[in-house]
């Protein structure tokens, strides 16, 4: 065994490097790179025992070097046998985290000769420190995830109790959950009268039109669990025999979580990822289940609040009816007395026709005024106690608020021009879809601390036609800008531009 002391500085540098980052994937990459540099290996990999726990696949430095070519077989009259390829020597050292085997650190292709006992000794020291760094990174990652989900649940509760309609409330839950879970879609299902479940709300990066209305028919194997309020976790929606919907082929890992509060099942929150997407970790499943429970409780409270507000409306209508009754009766009584008096005076006192005409005119005016009061009151009583429709500005601000729950800060939003008057469907819908994509991409870029959203309906298109331009800037990374249907602005960070004719 060689003396490892001459390589001690390299070992210390490698040990320090593996703990410089708290993000789990970056920590694992530091471990693999440090092991390769320490042993002068051309190939290094970290194969995890349970990749699904952390939602990561194996970490590698480079492609595995090819083994040396076998020697040419000697000429022979016998039929040639297939040559046996020599095995590439490997150094395999396990990494333990909290008394569990996290994975194996594999090294191959040493530049000068085979691996030595000194190499193994150095890598084992590195593996010990790597286990500590991985444990710390796991704790940090779990804390970050928990913080994002808690903030998202709080934002949902605030939004639901601010007076949204029932449909908007379900969409708020679906959108926030989709962003927090990094899912392809956020879907709300509710029980049907015939014992199935129907998708009533869907938030996706694409058009959700072909998802809303999809029904899980009675008799589906997964229905018994969903209607019983049990969570269902699926590894691959496209191939799971329990899934029978016509849209299942496009999705992979999924969570189906009960929206249940006080023993009452409001529905199911489904969060599918794209087919081939990374599986949900145990931590993500736990946090999403807790989010669904809190969202269900907020939905119940919001429903109760709407009921109280509706009751207040009905009470106010009772007051209006009483006032109307008193007003109408008093005016009609006074008008009747006036006409009766006019009739007596015109018959017994000899007043001129002019005086009679004036008094009759006043009586007619009173009657017309009374009729107008009645019509106004009846119109007010006929209006349903519904919430005001969500404006386009409100929808943009809601998208920004949803992204803020993931980013950890609130994006700034600016509107230029009369967006409410000039923007109509389907342009407004396409703009919101582009905004969701841009905000999702911004939330995935490291180092983003500022996001700016601008909707401008005064900017003409390059061909001179009136148009709308959406610009989303974030200072994460060092992008060059991206454009959908128009030009983009460069600079530090990333700018996404989308535009369309009005």
MOJO-V571186 format. One line per field, one symbol per residue. psi: psi as a letter, one per 40 degrees, with the letter a starting at -180 (. if undefined). Layout:
BEGIN
psi=???
END
This chain:
BEGIN
psi=hiheddeddddddddddeeehehdddddddddddddddefiehiihhidgdddefiaihidiihiiiihiihiihieihiihihhiihhihhhihhhfeihdahhhhifhdgaiiiddddddddddddddddddddddddddddddddddddddddddddeefiidddddddddddddddefidihhhiiiideeaiihehhhidahededhehhhiiehdedddddefiihhhdhddehedheieedeeibiihhhhghhfehhdahhhgiiiheiiihiddddddddddddddddddddddddddddddddddddddddddddddddddddddddddddddddddeefiidddddddddddddddddddddddddddddehigiiiihiddddddddddddddddeihiihhhhigddddhiieddddddddddddddddeehiehehhhhhhheehiideeiiihhhhhhieiagieiihhfaiihaihahhhhhiii.
END
